[in-house]
Amino acid sequence: MKKSDKDRPYLFDRKVARLLDDMTARHRRVLPVRVDFTFPQDYQHDGGNTEIRRLHKRLAQHYRDRGTDLGYHTARQQASSENPHYHSLIVIDGDHVQSPESVQKCCNKLWKDIVNDDRDGLVDFCPHNSGQPLDRLHMILRPSSKAVDAELVAQEREFEAAKDLALLRANYLNAPETLGRAPYRMREVFTSQVRRKKR
């Protein structure tokens, strides 16, 4: 049984739900990946979002060139630092990419090029540690068309649980205590567009 948005009261942005619904409708498997992006301490940041926009564009192009579909949800956050940082949930066609490490390494390479800095530590691969409030992300697998009865019910439950976990992780990025500190009218949340259905 499919949950509606109103059954997910923790959702911060319905665009994330639509993105995941779209990706899981078009792909049998969808891999969610967490990555954080920071700037070097001495980076001359202009206060905008130029760098993360470039990252989104280059990352999507990198995988598009390889015939692989990708979406993202990114939140800009800023605490005491002069520079912002970004928390991203990337969702990618799991039939083409099974390893989160390969996506994280690609992000690392692209970000270093964008900020023109070869130092490590600017991209956090967000490893899961015990005691964290949310479980480790895992592949979202759509139920098999051949599954029936108890097997179908079990697969549907696993599918919804994996998708809801990705939604929770996306919501967790939008911490209210760190949003709202960007310059006036500066965008803080970025979600890739859902593809229009072909007529």
Summary of the structure (lengths in Angstrom):
residues: 199
radius of gyration: 17.4
end to end distance: 26.4
largest distance: 59.2
contacts: 542
relative contact order: 0.24
helix: 36%
strand: 17%
